[in-house]
Amino acid sequence: MSDENKGPGKTITIIVNGTPYNVPKKEVLTYVEVVTYFDPTYPQHPDTVYSVTVPLHI
């Protein structure tokens, strides 16, 4: 990531199950963060497993 794309107020768009979400841009977006967009109750039920696909052209 270049420095011009870092810092407060910078966002990226992720798509979870066809729905776009604007999220703060940072070096790492965790599995838990992504899955919680799809299932907000995931942190209370971490035994549920989801598949996450990341395109290689990021």
KEVOLO-809536 format. One record per atom (N, C-alpha, C): residue number from 1; atom name; x, y, z. Coordinates in nm, 2 decimals. Atoms other than C-alpha are relative to their C-alpha. Example, Ala and Ser with C-alpha at 12.3 -4.5 7.8 and 13.67 -1.06 7.14 Angstrom:
2
<seq->1; atom->N; px->0.09; py->-0.12; pz->0.00>
<seq->1; atom->CA; px->1.23; py->-0.45; pz->0.78>
<seq->1; atom->C; px->0.09; py->0.12; pz->0.00>
<seq->2; atom->N; px->-0.09; py->-0.11; pz->0.00>
<seq->2; atom->CA; px->1.37; py->-0.11; pz->0.71>
<seq->2; atom->C; px->-0.08; py->0.11; pz->0.08>
# end
This chain:
58
<seq->1; atom->N; px->0.08; py->-0.12; pz->0.00>
<seq->1; atom->CA; px->0.00; py->0.00; pz->0.00>
<seq->1; atom->C; px->0.09; py->0.12; pz->0.00>
<seq->2; atom->N; px->-0.08; py->-0.12; pz->0.00>
<seq->2; atom->CA; px->0.13; py->0.34; pz->-0.08>
<seq->2; atom->C; px->-0.04; py->0.09; pz->0.12>
<seq->3; atom->N; px->0.03; py->-0.09; pz->-0.12>
<seq->3; atom->CA; px->0.14; py->0.61; pz->0.20>
<seq->3; atom->C; px->-0.12; py->0.09; pz->-0.03>
<seq->4; atom->N; px->0.11; py->-0.09; pz->0.03>
<seq->4; atom->CA; px->-0.11; py->0.82; pz->0.01>
<seq->4; atom->C; px->-0.14; py->-0.06; pz->0.02>
<seq->5; atom->N; px->0.13; py->0.07; pz->-0.02>
<seq->5; atom->CA; px->-0.38; py->0.56; pz->0.07>
<seq->5; atom->C; px->-0.01; py->-0.04; pz->0.15>
<seq->6; atom->N; px->0.01; py->0.04; pz->-0.14>
<seq->6; atom->CA; px->-0.32; py->0.53; pz->0.44>
<seq->6; atom->C; px->-0.04; py->0.13; pz->0.08>
<seq->7; atom->N; px->0.04; py->-0.12; pz->-0.09>
<seq->7; atom->CA; px->-0.44; py->0.75; pz->0.73>
<seq->7; atom->C; px->-0.15; py->0.01; pz->0.03>
<seq->8; atom->N; px->0.14; py->-0.02; pz->-0.03>
<seq->8; atom->CA; px->-0.76; py->0.87; pz->0.88>
<seq->8; atom->C; px->-0.09; py->0.04; pz->-0.11>
<seq->9; atom->N; px->0.09; py->-0.04; pz->0.10>
<seq->9; atom->CA; px->-1.06; py->0.89; pz->0.66>
<seq->9; atom->C; px->0.01; py->-0.08; pz->-0.13>
<seq->10; atom->N; px->-0.02; py->0.08; pz->0.12>
<seq->10; atom->CA; px->-0.93; py->0.65; pz->0.39>
<seq->10; atom->C; px->-0.08; py->-0.13; pz->0.02>
<seq->11; atom->N; px->0.08; py->0.13; pz->-0.01>
<seq->11; atom->CA; px->-1.17; py->0.36; pz->0.31>
<seq->11; atom->C; px->0.02; py->-0.08; pz->-0.13>
<seq->12; atom->N; px->0.00; py->0.09; pz->0.11>
<seq->12; atom->CA; px->-1.19; py->0.06; pz->0.08>
<seq->12; atom->C; px->-0.14; py->-0.06; pz->0.00>
<seq->13; atom->N; px->0.12; py->0.07; pz->0.01>
<seq->13; atom->CA; px->-1.49; py->-0.12; pz->-0.05>
<seq->13; atom->C; px->0.02; py->-0.15; pz->0.00>
<seq->14; atom->N; px->0.00; py->0.15; pz->0.01>
<seq->14; atom->CA; px->-1.53; py->-0.49; pz->0.03>
<seq->14; atom->C; px->-0.14; py->-0.04; pz->-0.03>
<seq->15; atom->N; px->0.13; py->0.05; pz->0.03>
<seq->15; atom->CA; px->-1.81; py->-0.70; pz->-0.10>
<seq->15; atom->C; px->-0.02; py->-0.14; pz->0.07>
<seq->16; atom->N; px->0.03; py->0.12; pz->-0.08>
<seq->16; atom->CA; px->-1.96; py->-0.96; pz->0.13>
<seq->16; atom->C; px->-0.14; py->-0.05; pz->-0.04>
<seq->17; atom->N; px->0.12; py->0.06; pz->0.05>
<seq->17; atom->CA; px->-2.22; py->-1.19; pz->-0.02>
<seq->17; atom->C; px->-0.08; py->0.09; pz->-0.09>
<seq->18; atom->N; px->0.07; py->-0.09; pz->0.09>
<seq->18; atom->CA; px->-2.30; py->-0.94; pz->-0.29>
<seq->18; atom->C; px->-0.03; py->0.14; pz->0.05>
<seq->19; atom->N; px->0.03; py->-0.13; pz->-0.05>
<seq->19; atom->CA; px->-2.33; py->-0.64; pz->-0.06>
<seq->19; atom->C; px->0.13; py->0.08; pz->0.03>
<seq->20; atom->N; px->-0.12; py->-0.08; pz->-0.02>
<seq->20; atom->CA; px->-2.07; py->-0.36; pz->-0.07>
<seq->20; atom->C; px->0.00; py->0.07; pz->0.14>
<seq->21; atom->N; px->-0.02; py->-0.07; pz->-0.13>
<seq->21; atom->CA; px->-1.93; py->-0.22; pz->0.26>
<seq->21; atom->C; px->0.12; py->0.09; pz->-0.02>
<seq->22; atom->N; px->-0.12; py->-0.09; pz->0.00>
<seq->22; atom->CA; px->-1.70; py->0.08; pz->0.29>
<seq->22; atom->C; px->0.06; py->-0.01; pz->0.14>
<seq->23; atom->N; px->-0.06; py->0.03; pz->-0.12>
<seq->23; atom->CA; px->-1.45; py->0.00; pz->0.56>
<seq->23; atom->C; px->0.13; py->0.08; pz->0.01>
<seq->24; atom->N; px->-0.12; py->-0.08; pz->-0.01>
<seq->24; atom->CA; px->-1.15; py->0.19; pz->0.70>
<seq->24; atom->C; px->0.12; py->-0.08; pz->-0.06>
<seq->25; atom->N; px->-0.12; py->0.06; pz->0.07>
<seq->25; atom->CA; px->-0.83; py->0.11; pz->0.50>
<seq->25; atom->C; px->0.11; py->-0.02; pz->0.10>
<seq->26; atom->N; px->-0.11; py->0.03; pz->-0.09>
<seq->26; atom->CA; px->-0.56; py->-0.06; pz->0.70>
<seq->26; atom->C; px->0.08; py->-0.12; pz->-0.06>
<seq->27; atom->N; px->-0.09; py->0.11; pz->0.06>
<seq->27; atom->CA; px->-0.28; py->-0.32; pz->0.64>
<seq->27; atom->C; px->-0.07; py->-0.14; pz->0.00>
<seq->28; atom->N; px->0.06; py->0.13; pz->-0.01>
<seq->28; atom->CA; px->-0.49; py->-0.62; pz->0.76>
<seq->28; atom->C; px->-0.14; py->0.01; pz->0.03>
<seq->29; atom->N; px->0.14; py->0.01; pz->-0.03>
<seq->29; atom->CA; px->-0.86; py->-0.69; pz->0.75>
<seq->29; atom->C; px->-0.02; py->-0.15; pz->0.04>
<seq->30; atom->N; px->0.00; py->0.14; pz->-0.05>
<seq->30; atom->CA; px->-0.91; py->-1.00; pz->0.97>
<seq->30; atom->C; px->-0.12; py->-0.08; pz->-0.05>
<seq->31; atom->N; px->0.11; py->0.09; pz->0.03>
<seq->31; atom->CA; px->-1.13; py->-1.30; pz->0.90>
<seq->31; atom->C; px->-0.12; py->0.03; pz->0.09>
<seq->32; atom->N; px->0.12; py->-0.03; pz->-0.09>
<seq->32; atom->CA; px->-1.35; py->-1.21; pz->1.21>
<seq->32; atom->C; px->-0.07; py->0.13; pz->-0.05>
<seq->33; atom->N; px->0.06; py->-0.12; pz->0.05>
<seq->33; atom->CA; px->-1.40; py->-0.86; pz->1.07>
<seq->33; atom->C; px->-0.09; py->-0.02; pz->-0.12>
<seq->34; atom->N; px->0.08; py->0.03; pz->0.12>
<seq->34; atom->CA; px->-1.51; py->-0.98; pz->0.73>
<seq->34; atom->C; px->-0.12; py->-0.08; pz->0.03>
<seq->35; atom->N; px->0.12; py->0.08; pz->-0.03>
<seq->35; atom->CA; px->-1.74; py->-1.25; pz->0.86>
<seq->35; atom->C; px->-0.10; py->0.07; pz->0.08>
<seq->36; atom->N; px->0.10; py->-0.08; pz->-0.08>
<seq->36; atom->CA; px->-1.90; py->-1.01; pz->1.11>
<seq->36; atom->C; px->-0.09; py->0.09; pz->-0.09>
<seq->37; atom->N; px->0.08; py->-0.08; pz->0.10>
<seq->37; atom->CA; px->-2.02; py->-0.80; pz->0.81>
<seq->37; atom->C; px->-0.12; py->-0.09; pz->-0.05>
<seq->38; atom->N; px->0.10; py->0.09; pz->0.05>
<seq->38; atom->CA; px->-2.21; py->-1.11; pz->0.69>
<seq->38; atom->C; px->-0.09; py->-0.05; pz->0.11>
<seq->39; atom->N; px->0.08; py->0.05; pz->-0.11>
<seq->39; atom->CA; px->-2.32; py->-1.24; pz->1.03>
<seq->39; atom->C; px->0.04; py->0.08; pz->0.13>
<seq->40; atom->N; px->-0.04; py->-0.08; pz->-0.12>
<seq->40; atom->CA; px->-2.31; py->-0.97; pz->1.31>
<seq->40; atom->C; px->0.00; py->-0.08; pz->0.13>
<seq->41; atom->N; px->-0.01; py->0.08; pz->-0.12>
<seq->41; atom->CA; px->-2.36; py->-1.24; pz->1.57>
<seq->41; atom->C; px->0.12; py->-0.10; pz->0.01>
<seq->42; atom->N; px->-0.11; py->0.10; pz->0.00>
<seq->42; atom->CA; px->-2.05; py->-1.43; pz->1.47>
<seq->42; atom->C; px->0.09; py->0.01; pz->0.12>
<seq->43; atom->N; px->-0.08; py->0.00; pz->-0.11>
<seq->43; atom->CA; px->-1.84; py->-1.30; pz->1.76>
<seq->43; atom->C; px->-0.06; py->-0.08; pz->0.12>
<seq->44; atom->N; px->0.06; py->0.08; pz->-0.11>
<seq->44; atom->CA; px->-2.09; py->-1.47; pz->2.00>
<seq->44; atom->C; px->-0.01; py->-0.15; pz->-0.03>
<seq->45; atom->N; px->0.01; py->0.14; pz->0.05>
<seq->45; atom->CA; px->-2.08; py->-1.79; pz->1.79>
<seq->45; atom->C; px->0.12; py->-0.04; pz->-0.08>
<seq->46; atom->N; px->-0.12; py->0.02; pz->0.08>
<seq->46; atom->CA; px->-1.72; py->-1.84; pz->1.68>
<seq->46; atom->C; px->0.01; py->-0.15; pz->-0.05>
<seq->47; atom->N; px->-0.01; py->0.14; pz->0.05>
<seq->47; atom->CA; px->-1.78; py->-2.22; pz->1.63>
<seq->47; atom->C; px->-0.06; py->-0.01; pz->-0.14>
<seq->48; atom->N; px->0.05; py->0.01; pz->0.14>
<seq->48; atom->CA; px->-1.96; py->-2.14; pz->1.30>
<seq->48; atom->C; px->0.12; py->0.03; pz->-0.09>
<seq->49; atom->N; px->-0.11; py->-0.01; pz->0.10>
<seq->49; atom->CA; px->-1.72; py->-2.17; pz->1.00>
<seq->49; atom->C; px->-0.05; py->0.06; pz->-0.13>
<seq->50; atom->N; px->0.04; py->-0.06; pz->0.13>
<seq->50; atom->CA; px->-1.75; py->-1.95; pz->0.69>
<seq->50; atom->C; px->0.12; py->-0.01; pz->-0.10>
<seq->51; atom->N; px->-0.10; py->0.00; pz->0.11>
<seq->51; atom->CA; px->-1.55; py->-1.96; pz->0.36>
<seq->51; atom->C; px->0.02; py->0.14; pz->-0.05>
<seq->52; atom->N; px->-0.03; py->-0.14; pz->0.05>
<seq->52; atom->CA; px->-1.38; py->-1.63; pz->0.26>
<seq->52; atom->C; px->0.10; py->-0.02; pz->-0.12>
<seq->53; atom->N; px->-0.08; py->0.00; pz->0.12>
<seq->53; atom->CA; px->-1.24; py->-1.58; pz->-0.09>
<seq->53; atom->C; px->0.06; py->0.14; pz->-0.02>
<seq->54; atom->N; px->-0.06; py->-0.13; pz->0.03>
<seq->54; atom->CA; px->-0.99; py->-1.30; pz->-0.16>
<seq->54; atom->C; px->0.06; py->0.00; pz->-0.14>
<seq->55; atom->N; px->-0.06; py->-0.01; pz->0.14>
<seq->55; atom->CA; px->-0.91; py->-1.20; pz->-0.52>
<seq->55; atom->C; px->0.15; py->0.03; pz->0.01>
<seq->56; atom->N; px->-0.14; py->-0.01; pz->0.00>
<seq->56; atom->CA; px->-0.54; py->-1.21; pz->-0.60>
<seq->56; atom->C; px->0.05; py->0.14; pz->-0.05>
<seq->57; atom->N; px->-0.04; py->-0.12; pz->0.06>
<seq->57; atom->CA; px->-0.54; py->-0.87; pz->-0.77>
<seq->57; atom->C; px->-0.01; py->0.12; pz->0.09>
<seq->58; atom->N; px->0.01; py->-0.11; pz->-0.10>
<seq->58; atom->CA; px->-0.56; py->-0.66; pz->-0.45>
<seq->58; atom->C; px->0.13; py->0.08; pz->-0.01>
# end
